[in-house]
Amino acid sequence: QGLRVLVVDLDMEAPGLGAMLLDESTVPKFGIIDALVESSLSKLDDTFLADLVGPSALAKRGGRIEVIPAFGMMSLANPGEVLSKLARAYAENISEDGVNKTILDQVRTVIDSVSKINRYDAILVDARAGLHETTPAAILGLGAEEVFLFGMNEPQTFQGYRALFAH
């Protein structure tokens, strides 16, 4: 429909959107895992942000789908480093002024920074299934006007949703 869409694969433990929506030639240098690690060290500059987003060929008839995969080419080329990056991505992030930046704060900063460069009509975030710190960050904290939740019609789905909504 001619819209610009950003898709973020925040499911770093079970990434899939990058592999589904990007081909080998369009996977960006970095992924969300790199952005979370690097943002704890310094502000992400425009060059890093440009190397974080890859175009998907899925939008063939107008519009644009851009993807921030969980893992970029650097992680895919060095899979032995992914687990340590994952641990650092979730590590406590204390800013220079002593404020603890939550995973929500970090994800919001990355998405806001990318969105300032490329205006999007819609932003879709694939968060980890189940209860995890990234789930409420993606669902409740990013200021979405509409949120769609998907799950199986099973008791554990509704138990998890009850806990999430109670939070």
N, C-alpha and C positions, 0 to 999 in steps of 0.2 A: 504493500500500500504506500510505498515511498517513505516510510518512517525509518528513523535511525534508532537501533536497539543495541544496548550493551548487555552482554551476558557475562556474569561473573561466576566462576566455579569456586565457591568457597568451601566445597567439600574436599578438603585437602587429604583426608584419610582414604577416601575412595573417589579420586578424581575421574571424571569421565567426559565432561562437556568439551574440554579442549580437544580430546581425541575424536569426539563425534562431530564437532563443528568446524574444526580446522584441519587442513592437510599439512603435510610435513613442511611445505614451503611457506605456510602462513603462520606457523606457531611463532609467537614473539620470543624475543630473547629471554624475558623474565615472565614469571607467573605471580599470582597473588601471594604465594608463600615467600617469594623473594621480596615483594613489596612490604610485607609485614616485618620481615627481618630487617630490611634496610631502613624502614621508617623509624625503627627504634634507635637507629644510629644517627640519622640525619634526615633533613627534609628531602623529599623526593623531588628531583628537578625535572624539567620538561623532557629532557633526553631520556631519562629513565622511564617516565610515564609513556612516552612514545613507544618504547621498547617493551611495554607491558600489554599492549593491545594488538590483537591480530584480526584481520578481516576474514569473515566466513563466506565461502562461496555459496552458501545456502540461499542467500538473498540475490537471486539471479535476475529478477524482474523489477528492479528498482528498489529503492530503500537501501539500507545497509545494516548488517549484523556484525558487530564487533565483539570480540571475546577476550576476556581476561581469564586465561586458563589457570588451573591450580598450579601447574608446573610449566615453566617456559623451557626453551631449548637448553639453557644452561643446566637446569635440573635434569632434564631428560638425557643430556650427554654425560651427566655425572650422578647417576642414581644412588651411589653410595653416600652422597652428601644430603639426601632428601630427609632422612630421619632426624639428623641433627638440625637441619633448617626448620623442620616441623616443631621440634622442641623449642627452638629460639623464637619461632613465630608466636607460640603460646606463652612465652616467658613474660613475667611482669615487666612493664615498660614504664619507667619513671622518667618524666620529662626533666629538662634542666631546672625548671622552677619547682621540682619536687612533687608534681602532680602525677598520680598513677593513671596512665592511659590504658583503658580497657581494650579488649579485642574489638568491641563495638566502635570505640573512638578511632582505633587504627583503621578499621575497614571503612568507616565513614570518611575519614581523611583521604584514603586512596580513591574511593569512588567519587567523592566531591572533586578531587584534583583532576582526575581523568575527565569528569563531566564538564569542567570549566574549559578544557581544551576542545573537546568534541561534545557539542550539545546533543542530548539523546531525548527521544520521545518516550522511551520506556527503558527501564533497567530491570533485568531479571537476575535474581541471585539464587543459585543452587546451594542450599546449606546442607550440612550434614543431617542425615536422618537420625531421629532419636534425640535424647537430651544431651546437649553439649553447649559450651559457652558460645559457639558461633551460631547456634540455631536461634536463640532469642535476639542476638545481635542483628541477624539478617531479617528476622520476621518483625520484631517489635521496635527496633531502634533506628532504622534507617529512614524513617519518615515517609514511608510509602503511603500513597492514597488508597491503593488496593493491594491486598495480600491474598494469594491463593495457596492453600495448603493441600498437599497430596499425601495419601496414605492408604494402606490396605484396611479393609473393613474387618479388623481384628482387635481383640481386647487391648493388646499392648499399644496399639496406635492411640486409642482413646485415653488410656492411662497416661501416656506421654503428653498428649494434648492438654489434658486436665492440669498436669503439673506446669506445662508451659504457660497456659492462660492464667493460672493462679499466680505465677511469677509476675 
